Amino acid sequence: MSRRSFIQKSALTASGAALTSALRQGAYAAGSDELKIGLVGCGGRGTGAAMQALTATEYPVKLWAMGDLFADQIKASHTMLRSGAEGRYDRSSFPSLSEKMDVPEERRFTGFDSFQKVIDSGIDMVILATPPHFRPQHFEAAVKAGAHVFMEKPVAVDPVGIRRIMEAAEESKRKHLSVVAGTQRRHQNHYQEIIKRVQDGAIGDIVAGQCYWNMGPLWVEDSKRYWDKYQTGEWSDMEYQCRNWLFHVWLSGDHVCEQHVHNIDIIHWALGSNPVMVMGCGGRQERVQPQYGNGYDHFATEFEFENEVRVSSMCRQQTGASHNVSERLVGTKGQVYLDGSSGRIIGENPYEYDGPNVDPYVQEHVVLIDSIRNGDGFNEAGQVARSTLSAIAGRMAAYTGRSMKWDWAMQRSALDLRPESYEFGDLPVDPVAVPGTTKIV
């Protein structure tokens, strides 16, 4: 039986999927095979992740299948990857990647089930880059099929979704699958050097911290254009919300979850634990037009860790606001300052990183592909799920005005933002949350 036939047959059962994973790892370790990559979610981030996976290594890799809700997204992504594109914040400029692509029309899948068709197409590794709401379902399917995974953060939008991710994460470990998340700071040189020193005691015991993602507005023109199409009746409720997903909580988790999770993840990394308690506040001052869905435009959250270590968290997306995307840790022997380009320690053990900084968006794919080839089962699924839950709990606290235990959110919260069905049609938008009125679930 050929390798391809074996993969297709074994994907039908969980035990077969486990054997497939072992076969793939053995082949890559021997350097005798080509890694077939599937892309699920063909927007800007998914296209960037595909480019980075295709250029991260000299080992043979090929984009094999693509899936998205919308055919125009696939077409735009495919064209960009074949033609090349200018750089932006999350990708460098790149030339044509056509030599590393083999995605005929029959392996370009659309619709809510496109993720499964990509996974079943004979791929070895899948990139999951749809709106975060869909991540639990897609990750479960990838793990069941024995595929290695790169998944963008955040990995869910509610506690029910997080529990699904955690269960699939345990299964991925049992199958010895390699899983890397889009928390790229964990693969950035200066973050690694600074956090290593913190964990080795350079600033003593951590007693407090702060993290921020404060910036201007996003998607202003896009959201207006989407709203105009929706108003003309060209798009149903479901299509409009999925295209304008950033501003609909059931799809994005709001920006405290979708974006600020990066900074919260650094706090988790440095402290090596989850919060004990979470409280927060927030609101919607600027985003009053209906095109901005039902999310907030600012949040402030406090995470209490063990030993009464308190970390304040702040994020906003408002016009004219000062920009601050960074993390700070306070210890008994010093302090740490970190941002996307630099890091330093002040106090008894001063240090400032001045070495090279490789592109972390590429490096995370280097780590993943190396792990697949080496068969070492490198797996970030659990850690990104825990960081995501902290962001979700911060949003829940802000929306309801209620404090909560982190363990309660993980184990008992029944909040589940899934719609009754996944089909293009009517889908009323939930009202904007009002603290003190919106119930905690």
C-alpha positions in Angstrom: 0.0 0.0 0.0 1.3 3.4 -0.9 1.9 6.0 1.8 -0.9 8.2 0.4 -3.4 5.3 0.3 -2.4 4.4 3.9 -3.0 7.9 5.1 -6.5 8.1 3.4 -7.5 4.7 4.8 -6.1 5.2 8.3 -7.8 8.6 8.7 -11.1 6.7 9.0 -10.3 5.5 12.6 -8.7 7.0 15.6 -6.2 4.1 15.9 -5.4 4.5 12.2 -4.8 8.2 12.8 -2.3 7.5 15.5 -0.5 5.1 13.2 -0.5 7.8 10.5 1.1 10.2 12.8 3.8 7.8 13.7 4.4 7.0 10.0 4.7 10.7 9.2 7.1 11.4 12.0 9.3 8.5 10.9 9.4 9.6 7.3 10.2 13.2 8.2 12.9 12.2 10.6 14.5 10.2 7.8 14.3 13.3 5.6 12.6 11.3 2.8 9.2 12.9 2.5 7.4 16.1 1.6 5.3 17.8 4.2 1.8 18.5 2.8 0.2 21.6 4.4 -3.5 22.5 4.5 -4.7 26.0 5.2 -8.1 26.5 6.9 -9.0 30.2 7.0 -7.6 32.2 4.1 -7.8 35.7 5.4 -4.7 38.0 5.9 -3.4 36.0 9.0 -4.0 32.6 7.4 -2.3 33.7 4.2 0.7 35.1 6.2 0.9 31.9 8.2 1.0 29.8 5.1 3.7 32.0 3.6 5.7 31.6 6.8 5.3 27.8 6.9 6.4 27.5 3.2 9.5 29.7 3.8 10.5 28.6 7.3 12.6 25.6 6.3 14.7 24.1 3.5 12.9 20.8 4.0 10.4 19.9 1.3 7.0 21.5 2.1 4.0 22.1 -0.1 0.7 23.8 0.2 -1.7 21.0 -0.6 -5.3 22.2 0.2 -7.1 25.4 1.2 -10.5 26.0 2.9 -12.6 29.0 3.8 -16.2 29.9 4.2 -15.9 32.1 1.1 -14.6 31.4 -2.3 -13.4 35.0 -2.8 -11.1 34.6 0.3 -9.5 31.5 -1.2 -9.0 33.1 -4.5 -7.4 36.2 -3.0 -5.1 34.1 -0.8 -4.1 31.8 -3.6 -3.3 34.7 -5.9 -1.2 36.4 -3.2 0.8 33.3 -2.4 1.5 32.7 -6.1 2.3 36.4 -6.9 4.0 37.6 -3.7 3.1 40.6 -1.6 4.4 43.6 0.3 5.2 43.2 4.0 2.9 44.2 6.9 3.1 44.0 10.7 2.8 40.2 10.8 4.7 39.2 7.7 7.7 40.2 5.6 7.4 40.9 1.9 7.8 37.8 -0.2 8.1 36.7 -3.8 6.0 34.1 -5.6 5.7 30.8 -3.8 4.1 28.9 -6.7 6.9 26.3 -6.7 5.7 25.3 -3.2 2.0 25.1 -4.1 -0.1 22.4 -5.5 -3.7 23.4 -4.9 -5.9 22.6 -7.8 -9.6 23.7 -7.8 -10.6 20.3 -6.5 -8.6 20.9 -3.3 -10.0 24.4 -2.7 -13.0 23.9 -0.4 -15.7 26.4 0.7 -18.4 26.3 3.4 -18.7 25.5 7.0 -17.4 22.0 6.4 -14.4 23.1 4.4 -12.1 22.4 7.4 -13.0 18.7 7.3 -12.4 18.5 3.6 -9.0 20.1 4.0 -8.1 17.7 6.8 -9.3 14.7 4.8 -7.4 15.7 1.6 -4.1 14.0 2.5 -2.4 16.8 4.4 0.1 16.1 7.2 0.0 19.5 8.9 -2.9 22.0 9.0 -2.9 25.7 9.7 -6.0 26.8 11.6 -6.6 30.5 11.1 -10.3 31.1 11.0 -12.1 33.4 13.4 -11.4 32.0 16.9 -14.9 30.7 17.5 -14.3 27.8 15.1 -11.0 26.8 16.6 -12.2 24.1 19.1 -14.2 22.2 16.3 -11.3 22.5 13.9 -8.6 21.4 16.4 -10.7 18.4 17.5 -11.0 17.3 13.9 -7.3 17.7 13.1 -6.3 15.8 16.2 -8.8 13.0 15.4 -7.3 12.7 12.0 -3.7 12.6 13.3 -2.6 15.8 11.7 0.0 18.2 13.2 -1.3 21.6 13.9 -0.4 25.3 13.8 -3.4 27.2 15.3 -3.7 30.9 15.7 -4.5 32.4 19.0 -6.9 32.8 20.7 -8.1 29.2 20.6 -11.7 29.7 21.8 -14.2 32.4 22.8 -15.9 30.8 25.8 -15.1 28.3 28.6 -17.0 25.5 26.9 -14.7 25.9 23.9 -11.6 26.0 26.2 -12.6 22.7 27.7 -12.9 21.2 24.2 -9.5 22.5 23.4 -8.0 21.0 26.6 -9.5 17.6 25.9 -8.2 17.6 22.3 -4.8 18.8 23.6 -4.6 15.7 25.8 -5.5 13.5 22.9 -2.8 15.3 20.7 -0.2 14.4 23.4 -1.3 10.8 23.5 -0.9 10.7 19.7 2.5 12.5 20.0 1.4 15.2 17.6 3.2 18.5 17.2 1.1 21.6 18.0 2.3 25.2 17.9 0.1 28.2 18.6 0.3 31.7 17.2 1.6 33.2 20.5 4.8 34.2 18.6 6.4 36.0 21.5 7.3 32.7 23.0 9.6 32.2 19.9 11.2 35.7 20.0 14.8 35.8 21.2 14.6 38.7 23.6 11.5 37.4 25.3 13.1 33.9 25.7 16.3 35.4 27.2 14.5 37.7 29.6 11.9 35.2 30.8 14.6 32.6 31.3 16.4 35.0 33.6 13.2 35.9 35.5 12.5 32.2 36.1 16.1 31.8 37.3 15.5 34.5 39.9 17.1 37.6 38.3 14.4 39.8 39.8 13.7 37.7 42.9 10.1 36.8 43.7 7.6 38.4 41.4 5.1 40.6 43.5 3.2 42.5 40.7 3.0 43.1 37.0 1.2 45.0 34.2 0.4 44.2 30.6 -1.0 46.4 27.9 -2.4 46.4 24.4 -3.5 50.0 23.9 -3.8 51.2 20.3 -6.0 53.0 17.8 -9.1 51.6 16.1 -9.0 48.6 13.7 -11.0 47.8 10.6 -12.7 51.2 10.4 -13.0 51.3 6.6 -13.5 47.5 6.2 -16.3 47.4 8.7 -18.1 50.3 7.0 -17.8 48.6 3.7 -19.1 45.3 5.1 -22.0 47.2 6.8 -23.0 48.8 3.4 -23.1 45.4 1.7 -25.2 44.0 4.6 -27.6 46.9 4.4 -28.3 46.3 0.7 -29.3 42.7 1.4 -26.3 41.2 -0.4 -25.3 39.3 2.7 -27.3 37.5 5.3 -26.9 38.0 9.1 -24.5 35.0 9.3 -22.4 36.0 6.3 -22.1 39.6 7.5 -21.1 38.6 11.0 -18.5 36.1 9.7 -17.0 38.6 7.4 -17.0 41.4 10.1 -16.0 38.8 12.7 -13.7 41.1 14.7 -16.6 43.0 16.2 -18.9 40.1 17.0 -18.2 38.6 20.3 -19.3 35.0 19.5 -16.7 35.0 16.7 -13.7 36.9 18.1 -14.2 36.8 21.9 -13.7 40.6 21.8 -10.3 42.3 21.5 -9.3 41.5 25.1 -9.4 37.9 23.9 -8.5 38.1 20.2 -5.5 40.5 20.7 -4.6 41.1 24.3 -4.1 37.4 24.9 -0.6 37.9 23.6 0.3 40.0 26.6 -1.6 37.9 29.1 0.3 34.9 27.8 3.6 36.5 28.7 2.4 36.9 32.3 1.3 33.3 32.4 4.8 32.3 31.0 6.7 34.4 33.5 4.7 33.3 36.6 4.3 29.7 35.5 0.8 29.5 36.8 -2.8 30.4 36.2 -4.6 33.3 38.1 -6.6 32.5 41.1 -9.2 35.4 40.8 -10.2 37.7 38.0 -12.1 41.0 38.1 -12.5 43.6 35.4 -14.3 46.5 33.9 -14.7 48.0 30.4 -17.1 49.7 28.1 -18.0 51.0 24.6 -17.4 54.7 24.2 -16.4 55.1 20.6 -17.9 52.1 18.9 -21.5 53.2 19.0 -22.4 52.6 15.3 -24.1 49.2 14.5 -21.2 48.3 12.1 -19.1 47.6 15.2 -21.2 44.7 16.4 -21.5 44.1 20.1 -18.0 44.3 21.5 -16.3 46.8 23.8 -13.6 49.3 22.9 -11.7 49.2 26.2 -11.0 46.8 29.1 -9.2 46.9 32.4 -8.7 43.7 34.3 -6.9 42.5 37.4 -5.6 39.0 37.7 -4.7 37.8 41.2 -2.2 34.9 41.2 -1.0 32.8 44.1 0.7 34.7 47.1 -1.4 37.7 46.3 0.5 38.6 43.2 -1.6 41.1 41.3 -1.3 41.8 37.6 -3.2 44.7 36.0 -4.2 44.3 32.4 -5.3 47.0 30.0 -6.4 47.1 26.4 -8.2 49.6 24.2 -8.8 50.3 20.5 -9.8 54.0 20.4 -9.0 57.0 18.2 -6.2 59.3 19.4 -5.2 57.0 22.3 -1.6 56.6 23.3 0.1 53.4 21.9 1.4 50.9 24.5 1.9 47.2 23.7 4.2 45.9 26.5 4.6 43.9 29.7 6.2 44.8 33.0 7.1 42.6 36.0 8.0 43.8 39.5 10.1 41.6 41.7 11.8 41.8 45.1 15.2 42.3 43.4 14.3 44.2 40.2 12.0 44.9 37.4 11.5 43.7 33.8 10.3 45.7 30.8 9.3 43.9 27.6 7.8 44.9 24.3 7.8 43.6 20.7 11.4 44.8 20.0 13.3 45.0 23.2 13.6 43.8 26.8 15.7 44.7 29.8 16.0 44.0 33.5 16.8 46.7 36.1 17.8 46.2 39.7 20.3 43.9 41.4 20.9 41.9 38.2 20.7 44.4 35.3 20.5 43.0 31.8 19.5 44.3 28.4 19.1 42.0 25.4 21.2 43.2 22.4 21.4 40.0 20.3 19.7 39.1 17.1 15.9 38.9 16.8 14.7 36.4 14.2 11.2 36.9 12.8 9.0 35.1 15.5 6.2 34.6 13.0 8.6 32.4 10.9 10.4 30.9 13.9 7.2 29.4 15.3 6.9 27.4 12.0 10.6 26.4 12.2 9.9 24.9 15.6 6.8 23.1 14.4 8.3 21.6 11.3 11.4 20.6 13.1 9.3 18.9 15.7 7.3 17.0 13.1 10.5 15.8 11.4 12.2 14.9 14.7 9.1 13.3 16.1 9.5 15.0 19.5 5.8 16.0 19.9 6.4 19.6 20.8 3.0 20.8 22.0 1.7 24.3 23.0 -2.0 23.5 23.0 -2.5 23.4 26.7 -0.6 26.6 27.5 -2.4 28.7 24.9 -5.7 27.4 26.1 -5.0 28.5 29.7 -3.9 32.0 28.6 -7.0 32.3 26.4 -9.2 31.4 29.3 -7.7 34.2 31.4 -8.6 36.6 28.6 -12.1 35.1 28.4 -12.6 35.4 32.1 -11.4 39.0 32.0 -14.1 39.7 29.4 -16.7 37.9 31.4 -15.8 39.9 34.5 -16.0 43.2 32.6 -19.3 42.3 30.9 -21.1 41.2 34.0 -19.3 43.4 36.7 -18.7 40.2 38.7 -15.4 38.8 39.9 -14.8 35.1 39.5 -12.4 32.3 40.4 -10.3 31.2 37.4 -11.0 27.6 38.3 -14.7 28.2 38.3 -14.5 29.6 34.7 -12.4 26.6 33.7 -14.5 23.9 35.3 -18.0 25.2 35.8 -18.9 28.1 33.6 -21.6 27.1 31.1 -21.0 30.0 28.7 -21.3 28.6 25.2 -21.5 31.2 22.3 -22.3 28.7 19.6 -25.3 29.6 17.4 -28.1 27.0 17.0 -27.0 26.2 13.5 -24.2 27.0 11.1 -25.9 28.2 7.9 -26.3 31.4 6.0 -29.5 33.1 7.2 -30.9 35.0 10.1 -28.8 35.5 13.2 -29.8 38.3 15.6 -26.9 40.1 17.3 -26.8 39.8 21.0 -27.1 43.1 22.8 -24.0 44.9 24.1 -23.2 43.7 27.6 -24.1 45.9 30.6 -22.2 45.4 33.8 -24.5 44.6 36.7 -27.3 43.6 34.3 -25.6 41.0 32.0 -25.7 37.7 33.9 -22.7 35.6 34.6 -23.1 32.1 33.2 
